[in-house]
Amino acid sequence: MPESRAVLLDLWHTLVYLEPAEEERYLEEQLTTMVRVVERWPSSPRGRHPPLHHARTAVEQVRAEALAAAGRGVSVPLATQALHVARRLGRAARPIEFAQALAALVERAPLRLSPGVREALAELRDRHFRLGVVSNAVGEPGESLQRRLDGTGVGEFIEAWAFSDQLPWTKPAPEIFWHCLGMLSTPRERAVHVGDTWADLVGARAAGLRAGIFYTGERRYGPTYARLIGVDRPELRAAEFRIEALASLPELAEKLLGT
């Protein structure tokens, strides 16, 4: 039997996206949702209770630290973020409530499918590629993102999901790619990864994949998101393989991985 072949895909701005203005509102609503939740938490018996107007500062600090860790390949799950915020505010953390509020935000976000995504995934499946998603989920639960993709019909093509909030790693750490490939029973040299950020390309190379493919079709970001992901990093300009349309992906994957 020939070895399986796999195509791994990023989620944000690869499978789905938000328009720039929608994305800006979504990220701001993430922060305000976190603040609103933590302001309801009771004071910790062992902590000092600062004024409530410190809550947004604490949330912004913790999110910035989680994003910085993600850039190093280290996951800071939402439960850990909740604990860090609570500690700074002298409050008793309720991590489940924190995650549920952010999941509800995902459920009502105006996510849009990238053009041609269903057709591209269907063709890849017809060509007997195994498909997985590798996504950094710093500000929302990966489980809620998976539910949204299931609701669009895209989820039926995906065999393995690797969300960073459920794992110790984020892209660009190679381990998150290896974890997904393990679920697909596919060797790293028989896989490619497709994404729109430097972490996708650097991570694919570090993981020993056949290639990292730079997807440029939906790189229209709100200013906050563009700043957070490092939109102009030199690793992107050096990309060896790139596609502007997902319709090009099956043929390129076939060329890179053969039969």
C-alpha positions in Angstrom: 0.0 0.0 0.0 1.3 3.5 -0.8 1.9 5.9 2.1 -0.9 8.4 2.6 -0.6 12.0 1.6 -1.9 14.9 3.6 -2.7 18.6 3.1 -2.9 20.6 6.4 -4.7 23.9 6.4 -4.7 27.0 8.5 -8.2 28.3 9.5 -8.3 32.1 9.7 -7.8 33.8 6.3 -7.4 30.4 4.7 -10.6 28.5 5.2 -12.6 31.3 6.6 -12.2 35.1 7.1 -13.8 38.2 8.4 -13.9 41.4 6.4 -11.4 44.0 7.8 -14.0 46.1 9.6 -15.8 43.0 10.9 -12.5 41.6 12.2 -11.7 44.9 14.0 -15.1 44.7 15.7 -14.6 41.0 16.5 -11.3 41.6 18.3 -12.6 44.5 20.2 -15.6 42.5 21.3 -13.3 39.7 22.4 -11.7 42.1 24.9 -14.9 43.7 26.1 -16.5 40.2 26.5 -13.5 39.1 28.6 -13.7 42.3 30.7 -17.5 41.9 31.2 -17.1 38.3 32.4 -14.2 38.9 34.9 -16.0 41.9 36.4 -18.7 39.5 37.6 -16.2 37.2 39.4 -16.2 37.4 43.2 -13.2 38.7 45.1 -10.7 36.1 46.1 -10.5 35.6 49.9 -6.7 35.7 49.6 -6.5 38.6 47.2 -6.9 42.4 47.2 -9.8 43.7 45.3 -8.6 46.6 43.0 -11.0 49.0 41.4 -13.0 47.4 38.5 -11.6 49.8 36.0 -8.3 47.8 36.2 -10.1 44.8 34.5 -9.5 45.9 30.9 -5.8 46.6 31.6 -5.4 43.1 33.1 -7.2 41.5 30.2 -5.1 43.4 27.6 -1.9 42.4 29.4 -2.8 38.8 29.6 -3.9 38.6 25.9 -0.7 40.3 24.8 1.4 37.8 26.8 -0.6 34.9 25.3 0.0 36.2 21.8 3.7 36.7 22.5 4.0 33.2 23.7 2.1 32.0 20.6 4.8 33.6 18.5 7.4 31.4 20.3 5.3 28.3 19.7 3.9 28.1 23.2 0.2 27.8 23.9 -1.5 29.7 26.7 -5.0 28.2 26.8 -8.1 30.3 27.7 -8.3 28.6 31.1 -4.8 29.7 31.9 -5.5 33.2 30.7 -8.5 33.4 32.9 -6.4 32.4 35.9 -3.8 35.0 35.1 -6.4 37.8 34.8 -8.1 36.7 38.1 -4.8 36.7 39.9 -4.1 40.3 38.8 -7.5 41.4 39.9 -7.7 39.5 43.2 -10.7 37.6 42.0 -11.8 33.9 42.0 -11.4 32.6 38.5 -14.2 30.9 36.6 -12.4 29.6 33.5 -15.4 27.7 32.1 -17.5 30.9 32.1 -14.6 32.7 30.4 -14.5 30.2 27.6 -18.2 29.9 27.2 -18.6 33.7 26.7 -15.9 33.6 24.0 -17.5 30.6 22.3 -20.8 32.5 22.2 -18.9 35.3 20.4 -17.6 32.9 17.8 -21.1 31.5 17.2 -22.5 34.9 16.2 -19.3 36.2 14.3 -20.0 36.8 10.6 -17.5 34.2 9.3 -17.2 33.9 5.5 -15.9 31.0 3.6 -12.9 31.7 1.4 -13.9 31.5 -2.3 -13.7 28.0 -3.7 -12.9 26.3 -0.4 -15.5 23.6 -0.6 -14.7 22.7 -4.2 -10.9 22.6 -3.4 -11.4 20.3 -0.4 -13.7 18.1 -2.3 -11.2 17.7 -5.1 -8.3 17.0 -2.7 -10.5 14.3 -1.1 -11.2 12.8 -4.5 -7.5 12.7 -5.2 -7.1 10.7 -1.9 -5.4 13.4 0.2 -6.1 13.3 3.9 -7.0 16.7 5.3 -6.3 18.3 8.6 -6.6 21.8 10.2 -3.8 23.3 12.2 -4.9 26.5 13.9 -3.7 28.9 16.5 -6.7 29.6 18.8 -5.5 32.2 21.3 -8.7 34.3 21.8 -11.4 31.7 21.2 -12.1 28.0 21.9 -11.0 25.8 19.0 -14.1 23.7 19.6 -16.4 26.6 18.8 -14.5 27.2 15.5 -14.8 23.6 14.6 -18.6 23.7 15.2 -18.9 26.8 12.9 -17.0 24.9 10.1 -19.1 21.9 10.6 -22.1 24.1 10.1 -20.8 25.4 6.8 -20.3 21.9 5.4 -16.5 22.3 5.4 -16.1 20.1 8.4 -17.1 17.0 6.5 -13.8 17.1 4.6 -11.6 17.5 7.6 -10.3 14.3 9.3 -8.1 15.8 12.0 -8.2 19.1 14.0 -5.3 20.6 15.9 -6.3 23.7 17.8 -3.6 25.3 19.9 -5.9 26.0 22.9 -6.3 22.2 23.3 -2.5 21.5 23.0 0.8 22.7 24.5 1.9 24.3 21.2 1.1 26.9 18.7 2.4 27.4 15.2 5.3 27.8 14.4 6.2 24.9 16.8 6.7 21.7 14.8 4.9 19.6 17.4 1.5 20.9 16.5 2.0 19.8 12.9 3.3 16.4 14.0 0.3 16.0 16.3 -2.1 16.5 13.4 -0.1 14.3 11.0 -0.1 11.6 13.7 -3.9 11.6 13.7 -3.8 11.3 9.9 -1.1 8.5 10.0 0.9 10.4 7.4 4.7 10.9 7.4 5.8 14.5 7.4 7.6 14.3 4.1 4.3 13.3 2.5 2.5 16.4 3.7 2.2 20.1 2.9 0.7 22.9 4.9 -1.3 25.9 3.5 -1.6 29.2 5.4 -1.4 33.0 5.2 1.1 33.9 8.0 4.8 33.6 8.7 4.1 31.0 11.4 2.5 28.7 8.8 5.6 28.7 6.6 8.2 28.7 9.4 6.3 25.9 11.2 5.9 23.8 8.1 9.6 24.0 7.5 10.6 23.3 11.1 8.3 20.3 11.1 10.0 18.8 8.0 6.9 18.9 5.7 7.4 18.7 2.0 6.4 22.4 1.7 4.7 25.3 3.3 2.3 27.0 0.8 1.6 30.7 1.2 -2.1 31.5 0.5 -2.5 35.1 -0.5 -6.2 35.1 -1.6 -7.7 36.5 1.7 -4.9 38.6 3.1 -7.2 41.5 3.8 -6.9 42.2 7.5 -8.2 44.7 10.0 -5.3 46.9 11.4 -5.3 45.2 14.8 -5.1 41.6 13.4 -2.4 42.7 10.9 -0.3 44.0 13.7 -0.8 40.9 15.8 0.2 38.4 13.1 3.2 40.3 11.7 1.8 40.8 8.2 5.0 41.9 6.5 7.6 39.6 8.0 10.4 38.6 5.7 9.6 34.9 5.9 6.6 35.6 3.7 8.5 37.3 1.0 10.8 34.3 0.8 8.0 31.8 0.3 8.9 29.2 -2.4 5.3 28.1 -3.1 2.3 30.4 -3.1 -1.3 30.4 -4.4 -3.8 33.2 -4.8 -6.8 30.9 -5.3 -7.7 27.7 -3.4 -8.7 26.2 -6.8 -5.0 26.0 -7.5 -4.2 23.9 -4.4 -5.1 20.4 -5.6 -2.9 20.6 -8.6 0.0 22.0 -6.6 -0.3 19.4 -3.9 -0.3 16.7 -6.6 2.8 18.2 -8.1 4.6 18.4 -4.8 3.6 15.0 -3.3 3.2 12.9 -6.4 1.0 9.7 -6.4 
